[in-house]
Amino acid sequence: MTARLSIRRGSIYLSAEACDTYFRGLDAVIVLIRNDALHVLPVQQMTAGGHLLKMRNAKGDRVVSAPDVFLEYGLADWESDDLAAHWSADHGALVCTLPKMQTKFA
C-alpha cells in the first residue's frame, strides 16, 4: 500500500488511514532524513522519545511536528503536498523519497 503525505514547514501531515495502517495505537514516531528520503519510524514506548503524533481533526488525521529535523537539512520552510510514501521492511519505516533540491548538504 502506498500512503500519501504532506509536508509543511517542518510538519508531516498523515491521513487517518495511513496512521491506522502503519502506526496504529502509537503516540510517537522518530523522524529522520537520510539518503534523500524521509523516514518515519514507529516508537513502541513513549519513554524512548520521538515526536508526538498529534490528532489533527475528528476524522483521525494526524500531524508530526519535527522542525528540528527539517532545519538541519535546510528544509525548514519547504512545503509539498501529496507525496508518495511506502513501508520499507528493511528500514522499519514509512519512507518518502524527497524531490531533489538544493540543501546545505547537497
PANUKOL-211053 format. One record per residue (C-alpha): residue number from 0; residue in one letter; z, y, x. Coordinates in steps of 0.02 Angstrom, whole numbers, plus 50000, padded with zeros to 5 digits. Each point is the difference from the previous one (the first is absolute). Layout:
<sites>
+-----+---------+-------+-------+-------+
: num : residuo :    up : north :  east :
+-----+---------+-------+-------+-------+
: NUM :       a :     Z :     Y :     X :
...
+-----+---------+-------+-------+-------+
</sites>
This chain:
<sites>
+-----+---------+-------+-------+-------+
: num : residuo :    up : north :  east :
+-----+---------+-------+-------+-------+
:   0 :       m : 50000 : 50000 : 50000 :
:   1 :       t : 49960 : 50174 : 50059 :
:   2 :       a : 50121 : 50141 : 49962 :
:   3 :       r : 49955 : 50183 : 49987 :
:   4 :       l : 50113 : 50135 : 50067 :
:   5 :       s : 50001 : 50186 : 50031 :
:   6 :       i : 50073 : 50099 : 50143 :
:   7 :       r : 50053 : 50181 : 49982 :
:   8 :       r : 50092 : 50101 : 50133 :
:   9 :       g : 50100 : 49856 : 50071 :
:  10 :       s : 50030 : 49907 : 49837 :
:  11 :       i : 49921 : 49836 : 49945 :
:  12 :       y : 49968 : 49978 : 49814 :
:  13 :       l : 49997 : 49821 : 49935 :
:  14 :       s : 49962 : 49938 : 49826 :
:  15 :       a : 50126 : 49898 : 49902 :
:  16 :       e : 49881 : 49852 : 50013 :
:  17 :       a : 49991 : 50011 : 50190 :
:  18 :       c : 50189 : 50013 : 50015 :
:  19 :       d : 50026 : 49855 : 49881 :
:  20 :       t : 49877 : 49893 : 50099 :
:  21 :       y : 50058 : 50041 : 50178 :
:  22 :       f : 50174 : 50076 : 49989 :
:  23 :       r : 50079 : 49926 : 49843 :
:  24 :       g : 50188 : 50027 : 49995 :
:  25 :       l : 50003 : 50102 : 50160 :
:  26 :       d : 50065 : 50177 : 50021 :
:  27 :       a : 49938 : 50038 : 50176 :
:  28 :       v : 49851 : 49974 : 50115 :
:  29 :       i : 49959 : 50033 : 50182 :
:  30 :       v : 49851 : 50113 : 50030 :
:  31 :       l : 49902 : 49988 : 50163 :
:  32 :       i : 49833 : 50062 : 50062 :
:  33 :       r : 49921 : 49891 : 50134 :
:  34 :       n : 49822 : 49958 : 50050 :
:  35 :       d : 49929 : 50131 : 49880 :
:  36 :       a : 50083 : 49917 : 49851 :
:  37 :       l : 50148 : 50037 : 49889 :
:  38 :       h : 50122 : 49854 : 49984 :
:  39 :       v : 50128 : 49993 : 49859 :
:  40 :       l : 50124 : 49859 : 50030 :
:  41 :       p : 50131 : 49937 : 49878 :
:  42 :       v : 50183 : 50021 : 50044 :
:  43 :       q : 50108 : 49861 : 49928 :
:  44 :       q : 50167 : 50085 : 50030 :
:  45 :       m : 50031 : 50187 : 49982 :
:  46 :       t : 50119 : 49995 : 50148 :
:  47 :       a : 49849 : 49961 : 50109 :
:  48 :       g : 49937 : 50178 : 49972 :
:  49 :       g : 49828 : 50056 : 49950 :
:  50 :       h : 49934 : 50125 : 49874 :
:  51 :       l : 50051 : 49996 : 49817 :
:  52 :       l : 49877 : 49943 : 49867 :
:  53 :       k : 50038 : 50138 : 49875 :
:  54 :       m : 49956 : 49982 : 49817 :
:  55 :       r : 49867 : 50128 : 49957 :
:  56 :       n : 49981 : 49980 : 49812 :
:  57 :       a : 50046 : 49892 : 49850 :
:  58 :       k : 49847 : 49890 : 50030 :
:  59 :       g : 50080 : 49940 : 50162 :
:  60 :       d : 49886 : 50084 : 50126 :
:  61 :       r : 50090 : 50034 : 50163 :
:  62 :       v : 49994 : 50119 : 50147 :
:  63 :       v : 50057 : 49976 : 50179 :
:  64 :       s : 50036 : 50159 : 50096 :
:  65 :       a : 49969 : 49973 : 50186 :
:  66 :       p : 49952 : 50170 : 50072 :
:  67 :       d : 50073 : 49955 : 50170 :
:  68 :       v : 49874 : 49858 : 50021 :
:  69 :       f : 49850 : 50107 : 49954 :
:  70 :       l : 50062 : 50149 : 50102 :
:  71 :       e : 50010 : 49892 : 50156 :
:  72 :       y : 49812 : 49968 : 49986 :
:  73 :       g : 49952 : 50178 : 49955 :
:  74 :       l : 49971 : 49953 : 49817 :
:  75 :       a : 50140 : 50098 : 49917 :
:  76 :       d : 49883 : 50097 : 49885 :
:  77 :       w : 49869 : 49863 : 49977 :
:  78 :       e : 49955 : 49946 : 49823 :
:  79 :       s : 49891 : 49862 : 49932 :
:  80 :       d : 49986 : 49918 : 49830 :
:  81 :       d : 49948 : 49825 : 49951 :
:  82 :       l : 50015 : 49912 : 50168 :
:  83 :       a : 49976 : 49812 : 50003 :
:  84 :       a : 50144 : 49895 : 50067 :
:  85 :       h : 50021 : 49813 : 50019 :
:  86 :       w : 50143 : 49882 : 50039 :
:  87 :       s : 49997 : 49935 : 50178 :
:  88 :       a : 50097 : 49839 : 50024 :
:  89 :       d : 49981 : 50022 : 50188 :
:  90 :       h : 50091 : 50167 : 49995 :
:  91 :       g : 50111 : 49964 : 49848 :
:  92 :       a : 49944 : 50168 : 49931 :
:  93 :       l : 49890 : 50092 : 49878 :
:  94 :       v : 49867 : 50070 : 50117 :
:  95 :       c : 49884 : 50147 : 49971 :
:  96 :       t : 49868 : 50046 : 50129 :
:  97 :       l : 50004 : 50187 : 50026 :
:  98 :       p : 49838 : 50096 : 50010 :
:  99 :       k : 49951 : 50050 : 50176 :
: 100 :       m : 50071 : 50172 : 50031 :
: 101 :       q : 50053 : 50109 : 50143 :
: 102 :       t : 50185 : 49975 : 50035 :
: 103 :       k : 50102 : 50051 : 50150 :
: 104 :       f : 49978 : 49821 : 50065 :
: 105 :       a : 49812 : 49986 : 49972 :
+-----+---------+-------+-------+-------+
</sites>
